Amino acid sequence: MDDDKPILEQATDVMSSAATATTEAVKTVAKKVRKAAKKVARKVTKKKTAKKSKKAGKKASKKAVKKTKKAAKKAPKKRKKARKAKR
């Protein structure tokens, strides 16, 4: 500290420099937090979409299996009807 300046002026200088340092620190921390939050959000949304796509795939495969089973059940009936129609 300067001995030439009065103590009050020295104290205000110290306080103002501390205030600017803290505001800069807060700004940098806020930027880092935003970046981290964005990364987390991306990961979470990727996982959610992956789960949704898995569920959708499972549902689609179940539907396909049901349709093939129904078609397999109906096939013999269609054959019988076709035979009867020929007679």
Secondary structure, DSSP 8 states (H G I E B T S, - for coil): --SSS-HHHHHHHHHHHHHHHHHHHHHHHHHHHHHHHHHHHHHHHHHHHHHHHHHHHHHHHHHHHHHHHHHHHHHHHHHHHHHHHH-
